[in-house]
Amino acid sequence: MITKISSFFRWYFKHETSAGVTLLVMTVIALLVSNSPISDGYFKTLKTYYALGFGDFALKMSLHHWINDALMAIFFLLVGLEIKREFVEGELSRPAQAALPIMGAVGGMLVPALIYVAFNYQDPYTIKGWAIPSATDIAFSIGVLSLLGSRVPLSLKVFLVALAIIDDMGAVIIIALFYTTKLNITFLGLMFLCFAILMVLNRLNVKYLSIYLFIGLFMWFFTYKSGVHATIAGVLLAIAIPHSSDKSHHSSMLKHLEHSLAPYVSFLIMPIFAFANAGVNFDGMSINQLFEPVPLGILLGLFVGKQLGVFAFSYGAIKLGFAEKPDGAGWMSFYAVGVLTGIGFTMSLFVGNLAFPNSDVIDGVKIGVLLGSLFSTLLGYTMLISCTKLKQNATS
């Protein structure tokens, strides 16, 4: 089963607790600021437009869109690098090891989406948010799991990371297929031309990272102009980055870029995103708004759908012989990890902004995401604590 741990996972577990805490702190600050006397300034600043570039290559977007379209492209570049590495040499490179997280991720995306649709199928506008509760925040979920340190089997941490990576891959596909606006064929062609050039450089084994990043910058611009969400450019760039299976980080451009980007994404980009997207002004809100279709569908999708979907599909795969249960993990602790996948947080907020741009519905999205993620955190952590205590009592 999952026993061989790559150096990347050791690095990841070392830093994820503090990364999750940073996200939590920035979320609390965003909520405090958005309900303080300076809330108008907070929201006005996010809506302020800034121009960058010159001539035909000039872009003018609000600060909120610069964060969600530009900074998050770097996040998706890192996601793409992680996915590629895992499929080449990591936990997803062998079918026997990949089966369990793949089945868990499928259930964790499908069931929450169905729950959301059950509450919103009669409204052709709000049903567009069906993918919001299907996402998992890898930094936050691993951060919660890492709080328990060695008391949680390492195989469970590997399972959760692998599942979250597959979940991110699903999010990329969903964004590309379902949240693309009207296409501009000219810019779409230029985007694919940049990608083709990058792949040729890959095949020629060109080792200059600056060339890939330079072309990638143009590809991001063309992607944005094409109508496809600009973050997809980050994934396409990751696909083109050369990778060597050598264990040394310095011998592989992919590993070098991945390890260089990870701290900045975890401790700068994602906290900025959380601060810009988690702010909700509760003035004039009532408890009844929580029971509206959008926030209720998201809350239940994350808190109920995620844990049921991940566990049911994983349990089925194990019982049918397609996969094996993580080493050293009991069923209760395994279920608790499924509960933690309901921490959608930053990824769910990101998809929510794509589904409902510049809409009054977005406040309901934020409430559903924050509460669903909070309940999943509390229940998952409580269950894991109970598991460790039961294990200690059994051995004493």
Secondary structure, DSSP 4 states (H G I P E B T S, - for coil): ------HHHHHHHHHHHHHHHHHHHHHHHHHHHHTSTTHHHHHHHHH-EEEES-GGG-EEEEHHHIIIIIIHHHHHHHHHHHHHHHHHTSTTSSHHHHHHHHHHHHHHHHHHHHHHHHHHTT-TTGGGGTTGGG---HHHHHHHHHTTGGGS-HHHHHHHHHHHHHHHHHHHHHHHHHS--S--HHHHHHHHHHHHHHHHHHHTT---HHHHHHHHHHHHHHHHHHTS-TTHHHHHHHHHS-----S-GGG-HHHHHHHHHHHHIIIIIHHHHHHHHS----TT--GGGGGSHHHHHHHHIIIIIHHHHHHHHHHHHHHTTSS-PPTT--HHHHHHHHHHTT--HHHHHHHHHHHSTT-TTHHHHHHHHHHHHHHHHHHHHHHHHHHHHHHHHHH-
